[in-house]
Amino acid sequence: MSWKVTIPGQPPSSNHAYKVVRIKRGGGVPFHTLAKTAEATAYQQGVRLIVAAAKPSGWRPEGQIRLRYRLFLDRDIDCDNVSKILNDAIARALDVNDKIFLPCYEHKETGHRKDARVEVEIE
């Protein structure tokens, strides 16, 4: 069984979805690590809500899940830089580990300033 969902907007690139932050735990020495930006977090929360609402009732994944992506973007972006943000959000919406995903990018075009979106078929 497959089903489709449309996610509005331009997805953030993983190149811009993380920032370096300084953390100090207890009395230890501060260290730097990566943290997701507010924009990336908000985008993922929106994706999770949209995918969870679109999921057919009774749908249960069995084995691997094929994700077919069609990107209609405002500006160009590398497909692999979109994967982490989208796959993580979709996995959380479906309550699965994204290691079972088989993502496939079938189409990408730019110039969609007013109607940027990602169309996903989940099978």
FITITI-915433 format. One record per residue: x, y, z of N, C-alpha, C in turn; residue number from 1. Coordinates in steps of 0.001 Angstrom, whole numbers, plus 524288, in hexadecimal, padded with zeros to 5 digits. Last residue first. Example, Ala and Ser with C-alpha at 12.3 -4.5 7.8 and 13.67 -1.06 7.14 Angstrom:
! FITITI-915433
<r n_east="83232" n_north="7F736" n_up="81BA8" ca_east="83566" ca_north="7FBDC" ca_up="81BE4" c_east="83264" c_north="8001E" c_up="81EBE" torlo="2"/>
<r n_east="83386" n_north="7E9C6" n_up="81E78" ca_east="8300C" ca_north="7EE6C" ca_up="81E78" c_east="83390" c_north="7F31C" c_up="81E78" torlo="1"/>
//
This chain:
! FITITI-915433
<r n_east="81616" n_north="81001" n_up="80206" ca_east="8146C" ca_north="80ABE" ca_up="80091" c_east="81735" c_north="806C8" c_up="803FD" torlo="123"/>
<r n_east="812E9" n_north="81CC2" n_up="7FFD7" ca_east="814D8" ca_north="8192E" ca_up="803D3" c_east="8129A" c_north="813C9" c_up="802B4" torlo="122"/>
<r n_east="81680" n_north="82785" n_up="7F8CD" ca_east="8135B" ca_north="822C3" ca_up="7F8A9" c_east="815F2" c_north="81EEB" c_up="7FC4D" torlo="121"/>
<r n_east="8167E" n_north="834FD" n_up="7FA5E" ca_east="818CB" ca_north="8300F" ca_up="7FC0C" c_east="814CC" c_north="82BB9" c_up="7FB5B" torlo="120"/>
<r n_east="81A3C" n_north="84138" n_up="7F603" ca_east="81638" ca_north="83D2C" ca_up="7F5A0" c_east="818D2" c_north="837FC" c_up="7F6DB" torlo="119"/>
<r n_east="81CEC" n_north="84D2C" n_up="7FB19" ca_east="81F26" ca_north="847FC" ca_up="7FA5D" c_east="81A94" c_north="8442E" c_up="7FA35" torlo="118"/>
<r n_east="81CF0" n_north="85A62" n_up="7F5FF" ca_east="81AAD" ca_north="855FB" ca_up="7F8D8" c_east="81DE2" c_north="8510C" c_up="7F7D5" torlo="117"/>
<r n_east="819C0" n_north="86766" n_up="7F28A" ca_east="81DC8" ca_north="8637E" ca_up="7F3BA" c_east="81B59" c_north="85F34" c_up="7F716" torlo="116"/>
<r n_east="813A3" n_north="86F56" n_up="7EE1B" ca_east="8114F" ca_north="86A36" ca_up="7EF33" c_east="8156D" c_north="865F3" c_up="7F005" torlo="115"/>
<r n_east="8192A" n_north="87867" n_up="7EC4F" ca_east="81441" ca_north="878C0" ca_up="7EF38" c_east="811F7" c_north="87373" c_up="7F0B2" torlo="114"/>
<r n_east="82249" n_north="874B9" n_up="7E714" ca_east="8229E" ca_north="87882" ca_up="7EB5F" c_east="81DAF" c_north="8787B" c_up="7EEB6" torlo="113"/>
<r n_east="8270A" n_north="86C48" n_up="7E0BA" ca_east="821D8" ca_north="86C2D" ca_up="7E32C" c_east="821C2" c_north="86FB1" c_up="7E7F9" torlo="112"/>
<r n_east="830A1" n_north="86AE6" n_up="7DC78" ca_east="82D81" ca_north="86F33" ca_up="7DA76" c_east="8280D" c_north="86F64" c_up="7DCBA" torlo="111"/>
<r n_east="83449" n_north="85D77" n_up="7D94C" ca_east="83486" ca_north="8624E" ca_up="7DC4E" c_east="830FE" c_north="8666E" c_up="7D9DD" torlo="110"/>
<r n_east="8324B" n_north="84FB9" n_up="7DAF0" ca_east="83258" ca_north="85471" ca_up="7D7B7" c_east="8322A" c_north="85932" c_up="7DB40" torlo="109"/>
<r n_east="833A7" n_north="84252" n_up="7DABF" ca_east="83523" ca_north="8471E" ca_up="7DD6F" c_east="834FF" c_north="84B8C" c_up="7D980" torlo="108"/>
<r n_east="8301B" n_north="83518" n_up="7DCF4" ca_east="82F6C" ca_north="839EA" ca_up="7D9F6" c_east="83135" c_north="83E81" c_up="7DD4B" torlo="107"/>
<r n_east="83272" n_north="82C8B" n_up="7E312" ca_east="830A6" ca_north="82BA5" ca_up="7DDB8" c_east="83077" c_north="83092" c_up="7DA68" torlo="106"/>
<r n_east="83A1B" n_north="82765" n_up="7EC18" ca_east="838A8" ca_north="82C8A" ca_up="7EA1F" c_east="83767" c_north="82BF7" c_up="7E457" torlo="105"/>
<r n_east="83783" n_north="81E63" n_up="7F5B2" ca_east="83884" ca_north="81EF7" ca_up="7F01C" c_east="836A1" c_north="82460" c_up="7EE73" torlo="104"/>
<r n_east="83AE9" n_north="8172D" n_up="8011D" ca_east="8394C" ca_north="81C04" ca_up="7FE88" c_east="83AEF" c_north="81C2E" c_up="7F8CC" torlo="103"/>
<r n_east="83748" n_north="80E3E" n_up="80863" ca_east="839D8" ca_north="80DE6" ca_up="8034E" c_east="83832" c_north="812C5" c_up="80044" torlo="102"/>
<r n_east="8381C" n_north="80C81" n_up="8161B" ca_east="8366D" ca_north="80F8B" ca_up="81193" c_east="839CC" c_north="80E57" c_up="80CD0" torlo="101"/>
<r n_east="83BB0" n_north="80815" n_up="81EFC" ca_east="838B1" ca_north="804A1" ca_up="81B84" c_east="836C4" c_north="8077D" c_up="8169E" torlo="100"/>
<r n_east="84032" n_north="80FD6" n_up="8249F" ca_east="843C6" ca_north="80C32" ca_up="82210" c_east="840E0" c_north="8086F" c_up="81E75" torlo="99"/>
<r n_east="83900" n_north="815BA" n_up="82A0B" ca_east="839C5" ca_north="816F7" ca_up="82481" c_east="83DC6" c_north="81370" c_up="821D2" torlo="98"/>
<r n_east="8302F" n_north="80EC0" n_up="831B1" ca_east="835A1" ca_north="81059" ca_up="83128" c_east="836A2" c_north="81147" c_up="82B5E" torlo="97"/>
<r n_east="82338" n_north="81400" n_up="83415" ca_east="826D7" ca_north="80FF9" ca_up="8323B" c_east="82C60" c_north="8122D" c_up="8324C" torlo="96"/>
<r n_east="81A64" n_north="81AAD" n_up="834CC" ca_east="81C44" ca_north="817B1" ca_up="8394B" c_east="81F80" c_north="812F6" c_up="8379D" torlo="95"/>
<r n_east="81796" n_north="8218F" n_up="82D5D" ca_east="815DF" ca_north="81C23" ca_up="82C8E" c_east="8175C" c_north="8189A" c_up="8311A" torlo="94"/>
<r n_east="81C49" n_north="82A90" n_up="83101" ca_east="81699" ca_north="82A98" ca_up="8301E" c_east="81477" c_north="8250E" c_up="82F9F" torlo="93"/>
<r n_east="826BA" n_north="82780" n_up="830F6" ca_east="82427" ca_north="828A9" ca_up="835FD" c_east="81E3C" c_north="8289F" c_up="83565" torlo="92"/>
<r n_east="8283A" n_north="82674" n_up="8262A" ca_east="828ED" ca_north="821F1" ca_up="8299D" c_east="82630" c_north="822CE" c_up="82ED7" torlo="91"/>
<r n_east="826F4" n_north="830D0" n_up="822EF" ca_east="8232D" ca_north="82CD2" ca_up="8213E" c_east="82386" c_north="8280A" c_up="824C1" torlo="90"/>
<r n_east="82FCF" n_north="83569" n_up="8279B" ca_east="82A84" ca_north="83732" ca_up="828F4" c_east="82669" c_north="83320" c_up="82783" torlo="89"/>
<r n_east="83816" n_north="82FEA" n_up="822CA" ca_east="8377F" ca_north="82FEA" ca_up="8287A" c_east="831F2" c_north="83172" c_up="82A18" torlo="88"/>
<r n_east="83667" n_north="83255" n_up="81818" ca_east="8360C" ca_north="82CF2" ca_up="819F7" c_east="83548" c_north="82CB2" c_up="81FDE" torlo="87"/>
<r n_east="837E7" n_north="83D7B" n_up="817CC" ca_east="832E9" ca_north="83B02" ca_up="81674" c_east="83269" c_north="8358F" c_up="818C7" torlo="86"/>
<r n_east="84276" n_north="83EAE" n_up="81B64" ca_east="83E23" ca_north="841A4" ca_up="81DB4" c_east="838E6" c_north="83EED" c_up="81CBA" torlo="85"/>
<r n_east="84806" n_north="837C4" n_up="814BE" ca_east="84830" ca_north="8373C" ca_up="81A71" c_east="8438D" c_north="839EC" c_up="81D00" torlo="84"/>
<r n_east="845C9" n_north="83B52" n_up="80A1A" ca_east="84465" ca_north="83628" ca_up="80C1F" c_east="84412" c_north="835E2" c_up="8120C" torlo="83"/>
<r n_east="849FA" n_north="8445E" n_up="806C8" ca_east="8448E" ca_north="84493" ca_up="80884" c_east="84320" c_north="83F87" c_up="80B5F" torlo="82"/>
<r n_east="8538E" n_north="841D1" n_up="80330" ca_east="8535F" ca_north="84592" ca_up="80777" c_east="84DD8" c_north="84653" c_up="80993" torlo="81"/>
<r n_east="85172" n_north="83B82" n_up="7FAB5" ca_east="8536F" ca_north="838F8" ca_up="7FF73" c_east="8538E" c_north="83CB5" c_up="80417" torlo="80"/>
<r n_east="84E44" n_north="8430A" n_up="7F35B" ca_east="84A7A" ca_north="83F5F" ca_up="7F585" c_east="84C75" c_north="83CDC" c_up="7FA8E" torlo="79"/>
<r n_east="85244" n_north="85017" n_up="7F46C" ca_east="853D3" ca_north="84AA6" ca_up="7F391" c_east="84FDE" c_north="84709" c_up="7F625" torlo="78"/>
<r n_east="84A2F" n_north="859EB" n_up="7EEC7" ca_east="84C7B" ca_north="85790" ca_up="7F369" c_east="84E19" c_north="85202" c_up="7F1FE" torlo="77"/>
<r n_east="8451B" n_north="865E7" n_up="7E984" ca_east="84772" ca_north="860C1" ca_up="7E8F6" c_east="84A1A" c_north="85EFC" c_up="7EE04" torlo="76"/>
<r n_east="8394A" n_north="86BF4" n_up="7EE25" ca_east="83EC4" ca_north="86C2D" ca_up="7EC7E" c_east="8410A" c_north="866AA" c_up="7EC86" torlo="75"/>
<r n_east="82F09" n_north="86807" n_up="7EEAA" ca_east="82FFA" ca_north="86D86" ca_up="7ED84" c_east="8357A" c_north="86E17" c_up="7EB50" torlo="74"/>
<r n_east="82B71" n_north="85B6E" n_up="7E93B" ca_east="82E57" ca_north="85EE6" ca_up="7ECB2" c_east="82E69" c_north="8648C" c_up="7EAE4" torlo="73"/>
<r n_east="8266E" n_north="85024" n_up="7EA0A" ca_east="824F9" ca_north="854D2" ca_up="7E725" c_east="826DE" c_north="85965" c_up="7EA87" torlo="72"/>
<r n_east="829A9" n_north="842F3" n_up="7E9B3" ca_east="82AE3" ca_north="8480B" ca_up="7EBEF" c_east="82971" c_north="84C6B" c_up="7E82C" torlo="71"/>
<r n_east="82555" n_north="83729" n_up="7ED53" ca_east="82505" ca_north="83AC0" ca_up="7E8E1" c_east="82584" c_north="84035" c_up="7EB31" torlo="70"/>
<r n_east="82925" n_north="82ACA" n_up="7F238" ca_east="828F6" ca_north="83075" ca_up="7F2CF" c_east="8289D" c_north="83326" c_up="7ED85" torlo="69"/>
<r n_east="824F2" n_north="81FA6" n_up="7F799" ca_east="825D4" ca_north="821FF" ca_up="7F276" c_east="824EB" c_north="827E1" c_up="7F2F2" torlo="68"/>
<r n_east="8291C" n_north="8167E" n_up="8000A" ca_east="8276B" ca_north="81BED" ca_up="7FFE3" c_east="828D2" c_north="81E16" c_up="7FA87" torlo="67"/>
<r n_east="82649" n_north="809F6" n_up="80448" ca_east="82823" ca_north="80D0F" ca_up="7FFDA" c_east="825CD" c_north="81286" c_up="80051" torlo="66"/>
<r n_east="829EB" n_north="80304" n_up="80F25" ca_east="82628" ca_north="806E3" ca_up="80D35" c_east="828B3" c_north="80A04" c_up="808DA" torlo="65"/>
<r n_east="82B0F" n_north="7F578" n_up="812E9" ca_east="82D2E" ca_north="7FA78" ca_up="81120" c_east="828DF" c_north="7FE00" c_up="80EF2" torlo="64"/>
<r n_east="821F6" n_north="7EFB6" n_up="81B79" ca_east="82711" ca_north="7EF99" ca_up="818F7" c_east="828D1" c_north="7F50F" c_up="8177B" torlo="63"/>
<r n_east="8167C" n_north="7F5C3" n_up="81B51" ca_east="8188F" ca_north="7F075" ca_up="81BA4" c_east="81DB6" c_north="7F069" c_up="818BA" torlo="62"/>
<r n_east="80EFD" n_north="7FF5E" n_up="82207" ca_east="8135B" ca_north="7FDE9" ca_up="81E97" c_east="8150F" c_north="7F84D" c_up="81F8C" torlo="61"/>
<r n_east="8019E" n_north="800C7" n_up="821A6" ca_east="805EE" ca_north="7FECD" ca_up="824C7" c_east="80A57" c_north="7FD4A" c_up="82116" torlo="60"/>
<r n_east="7F611" n_north="807BB" n_up="821FA" ca_east="7FAEE" ca_north="806CD" ca_up="81F0D" c_east="7FF35" c_north="80527" c_up="822C7" torlo="59"/>
<r n_east="7ED74" n_north="80A6E" n_up="827C1" ca_east="7EE95" ca_north="804E0" ca_up="8272B" c_east="7F388" c_north="803B0" c_up="8241F" torlo="58"/>
<r n_east="7EB13" n_north="81598" n_up="82063" ca_east="7EA1D" ca_north="812AE" ca_up="82533" c_east="7EB0B" c_north="80CE0" c_up="82422" torlo="57"/>
<r n_east="7F588" n_north="81B6B" n_up="81937" ca_east="7F07C" ca_north="818AD" ca_up="8194E" c_east="7EFCB" c_north="815A4" c_up="81E6B" torlo="56"/>
<r n_east="7FB26" n_north="8276F" n_up="81C2C" ca_east="7FBD0" ca_north="821BC" ca_up="81C81" c_east="7F67E" c_north="81F1E" c_up="81CBD" torlo="55"/>
<r n_east="7F983" n_north="831EF" n_up="81D16" ca_east="7F872" ca_north="82F86" ca_up="817FE" c_east="7F8B7" c_north="82996" c_up="8182A" torlo="54"/>
<r n_east="7FCA3" n_north="83454" n_up="8272D" ca_east="7F72B" ca_north="83539" ca_up="825BE" c_east="7F5B9" c_north="83275" c_up="820AA" torlo="53"/>
<r n_east="80759" n_north="83204" n_up="82676" ca_east="80412" ca_north="82F12" ca_up="82A1F" c_east="7FE46" c_north="82FA6" c_up="828C0" torlo="52"/>
<r n_east="80A62" n_north="839A6" n_up="81F28" ca_east="80AC7" ca_north="83417" ca_up="81DD7" c_east="8074F" c_north="830D5" c_up="82171" torlo="51"/>
<r n_east="8086C" n_north="842F1" n_up="824E2" ca_east="805F4" ca_north="8420F" ca_up="81FCB" c_east="805F4" c_north="83C45" c_up="81E6B" torlo="50"/>
<r n_east="80ECB" n_north="841B8" n_up="82DDE" ca_east="80923" ca_north="8425D" ca_up="82E58" c_east="8064D" c_north="84115" c_up="8293F" torlo="49"/>
<r n_east="818D3" n_north="840DC" n_up="8293F" ca_east="816B3" ca_north="83CA4" ca_up="82C87" c_east="810C6" c_north="83D01" c_up="82CF7" torlo="48"/>
<r n_east="819B2" n_north="84AA6" n_up="8244D" ca_east="819AB" ca_north="845D5" ca_up="82131" c_east="81745" c_north="84162" c_up="82458" torlo="47"/>
<r n_east="819F4" n_north="85139" n_up="82D31" ca_east="815C1" ca_north="851A5" ca_up="8295F" c_east="81547" c_north="84CB8" c_up="82613" torlo="46"/>
<r n_east="8234D" n_north="84DDA" n_up="8319D" ca_east="81E68" ca_north="84D54" ca_up="83493" c_east="819B7" c_north="84DA5" c_up="830F1" torlo="45"/>
<r n_east="82A5C" n_north="850BB" n_up="829B1" ca_east="82991" ca_north="84B35" ca_up="82AF9" c_east="82489" c_north="84A5B" c_up="82E0C" torlo="44"/>
<r n_east="8298A" n_north="85BB4" n_up="82A4A" ca_east="8282B" ca_north="858F7" ca_up="82575" c_east="8270B" c_north="85335" c_up="826A4" torlo="43"/>
<r n_east="82D34" n_north="85D75" n_up="83483" ca_east="827D3" ca_north="85ED7" ca_up="83325" c_east="82610" c_north="85BFC" c_up="82E37" torlo="42"/>
<r n_east="837A2" n_north="85A09" n_up="83343" ca_east="8342F" ca_north="85792" ca_up="8371B" c_east="82E73" c_north="858A4" c_up="835CB" torlo="41"/>
<r n_east="83B51" n_north="8611F" n_up="82BD5" ca_east="83B2C" ca_north="85B87" ca_up="82A9A" c_east="83781" c_north="8589F" c_up="82E50" torlo="40"/>
<r n_east="83A60" n_north="86AA0" n_up="83189" ca_east="837AD" ca_north="869E5" ca_up="82C89" c_east="83726" c_north="86419" c_up="82B39" torlo="39"/>
<r n_east="840FA" n_north="8690A" n_up="83A04" ca_east="83B62" ca_north="869A4" ca_up="83B05" c_east="83842" c_north="868C9" c_up="835FF" torlo="38"/>
<r n_east="84AAE" n_north="85F26" n_up="83722" ca_east="848CE" ca_north="86487" ca_up="8373E" c_east="842E8" c_north="86497" c_up="83852" torlo="37"/>
<r n_east="85065" n_north="85557" n_up="83F35" ca_east="84CEE" ca_north="856B8" ca_up="83AE9" c_east="84B20" c_north="85C63" c_up="83B7B" torlo="36"/>
<r n_east="85DB6" n_north="85597" n_up="842B4" ca_east="85836" ca_north="855AD" ca_up="8443F" c_east="85501" c_north="8576E" c_up="83F89" torlo="35"/>
<r n_east="86A2C" n_north="85000" n_up="84555" ca_east="86656" ca_north="85200" ca_up="84195" c_east="860D6" c_north="851AF" c_up="843D7" torlo="34"/>
<r n_east="87372" n_north="854C8" n_up="84EE2" ca_east="870A2" ca_north="850A8" ca_up="84C2E" c_east="86CD9" c_north="8532E" c_up="84854" torlo="33"/>
<r n_east="87E23" n_north="85734" n_up="85740" ca_east="87AC2" ca_north="858DC" ca_up="852F8" c_east="87849" c_north="8541A" c_up="85069" torlo="32"/>
<r n_east="87F57" n_north="8581C" n_up="86548" ca_east="880A9" ca_north="855F0" ca_up="86030" c_east="87CBA" c_north="857D7" c_up="85C2C" torlo="31"/>
<r n_east="884E4" n_north="85B6D" n_up="871BF" ca_east="88124" ca_north="85C53" ca_up="86D7A" c_east="8830F" c_north="859C8" c_up="86868" torlo="30"/>
<r n_east="887F3" n_north="85248" n_up="87B84" ca_east="88A01" ca_north="855E0" ca_up="8779B" c_east="885E9" c_north="8569D" c_up="8734F" torlo="29"/>
<r n_east="87F17" n_north="850F7" n_up="8867C" ca_east="882D2" ca_north="84F5C" ca_up="8827D" c_east="88474" c_north="853AF" c_up="87ED4" torlo="28"/>
<r n_east="877DD" n_north="851C6" n_up="88DF6" ca_east="87C87" ca_north="854E8" ca_up="88EB8" c_east="8809C" c_north="853CA" c_up="88A99" torlo="27"/>
<r n_east="86D20" n_north="85025" n_up="88588" ca_east="86F29" ca_north="84FF1" ca_up="88ADE" c_east="873BF" c_north="853A6" c_up="88B8A" torlo="26"/>
<r n_east="870A7" n_north="8531B" n_up="878CB" ca_east="86DCE" ca_north="84F84" ca_up="87C37" c_east="87061" c_north="84F62" c_up="88194" torlo="25"/>
<r n_east="86F06" n_north="85C32" n_up="86F7C" ca_east="8722A" ca_north="85B21" ca_up="8742A" c_east="86ED9" c_north="857BE" c_up="877C4" torlo="24"/>
<r n_east="86FEF" n_north="85EA0" n_up="86204" ca_east="86D30" ca_north="85C1E" ca_up="86654" c_east="87100" c_north="85B49" c_up="86AD4" torlo="23"/>
<r n_east="86DD0" n_north="86653" n_up="85715" ca_east="87172" ca_north="8651D" ca_up="85B52" c_east="86E4B" c_north="86309" c_up="85FEF" torlo="22"/>
<r n_east="86AA9" n_north="862A8" n_up="849FA" ca_east="8693F" ca_north="864DC" ca_up="84F10" c_east="86D47" c_north="86326" c_up="85323" torlo="21"/>
<r n_east="86948" n_north="86471" n_up="83C90" ca_east="86CD9" ca_north="862F4" ca_up="840C0" c_east="86B22" c_north="865B1" c_up="845BE" torlo="20"/>
<r n_east="85DB4" n_north="8601D" n_up="83614" ca_east="86149" ca_north="8643E" ca_up="837A2" c_east="864C1" c_north="86229" c_up="83C03" torlo="19"/>
<r n_east="85699" n_north="85B2B" n_up="82B05" ca_east="8594D" ca_north="85A6D" ca_up="83002" c_east="85CEE" c_north="85F05" c_up="83116" torlo="18"/>
<r n_east="852BC" n_north="85CFB" n_up="82161" ca_east="84F05" ca_north="85B47" ca_up="8255D" c_east="8517D" c_north="85A9C" c_up="82ABD" torlo="17"/>
<r n_east="858D4" n_north="85EC7" n_up="818E7" ca_east="85726" ca_north="8635E" ca_up="81BD9" c_east="85380" c_north="861FB" c_up="8205A" torlo="16"/>
<r n_east="85AB6" n_north="85507" n_up="814D8" ca_east="85F26" ca_north="858A1" ca_up="8154F" c_east="85DD8" c_north="85D5F" c_up="818AE" torlo="15"/>
<r n_east="85118" n_north="850CD" n_up="813A4" ca_east="853F3" ca_north="84F3D" ca_up="81859" c_east="858CE" c_north="85292" c_up="81912" torlo="14"/>
<r n_east="8480B" n_north="85A83" n_up="80F8C" ca_east="84C7B" ca_north="85724" ca_up="80E55" c_east="84F1D" c_north="85592" c_up="81367" torlo="13"/>
<r n_east="83A46" n_north="85A78" n_up="811BB" ca_east="83F7B" ca_north="85C93" ca_up="812C3" c_east="843A7" c_north="8589E" c_up="81147" torlo="12"/>
<r n_east="830AD" n_north="85A21" n_up="8077B" ca_east="83355" ca_north="857AA" ca_up="80BE8" c_east="838AB" c_north="85A25" c_up="80CD7" torlo="11"/>
<r n_east="82719" n_north="8632D" n_up="804B7" ca_east="82C72" ca_north="861A3" ca_up="80348" c_east="82EF3" c_north="85EF9" c_up="807FD" torlo="10"/>
<r n_east="81960" n_north="85F58" n_up="804FE" ca_east="81DFE" ca_north="86260" ca_up="8065D" c_east="82317" c_north="86002" c_up="8047A" torlo="9"/>
<r n_east="81142" n_north="85462" n_up="808D3" ca_east="8121E" ca_north="8598C" ca_up="8067F" c_east="81743" c_north="85BFA" c_up="8084D" torlo="8"/>
<r n_east="810A4" n_north="847B9" n_up="8055A" ca_east="812CF" ca_north="84AF9" ca_up="80981" c_east="813FE" c_north="85051" c_up="80724" torlo="7"/>
<r n_east="80761" n_north="83E56" n_up="80291" ca_east="80A10" ca_north="842F9" ca_up="8009D" c_east="80BA7" c_north="8465E" c_up="8053E" torlo="6"/>
<r n_east="806ED" n_north="83097" n_up="80154" ca_east="8065B" ca_north="83529" ca_up="804A7" c_east="80975" c_north="8399B" c_up="8022F" torlo="5"/>
<r n_east="80142" n_north="82423" n_up="7FE3D" ca_east="80430" ca_north="828DF" ca_up="7FCF0" c_east="80302" c_north="82D33" c_up="800C6" torlo="4"/>
<r n_east="80362" n_north="81638" n_up="7FF3A" ca_east="80040" ca_north="81AEF" ca_up="80003" c_east="803BB" c_north="81FA6" c_up="7FF38" torlo="3"/>
<r n_east="8023E" n_north="80885" n_up="7FCA1" ca_east="8051E" ca_north="80D6D" ca_up="7FC8E" c_east="8014B" c_north="811EF" c_up="7FD4D" torlo="2"/>
<r n_east="8034B" n_north="7FB62" n_up="80000" ca_east="80000" ca_north="80000" ca_up="80000" c_east="80376" c_north="804DB" c_up="80000" torlo="1"/>
//
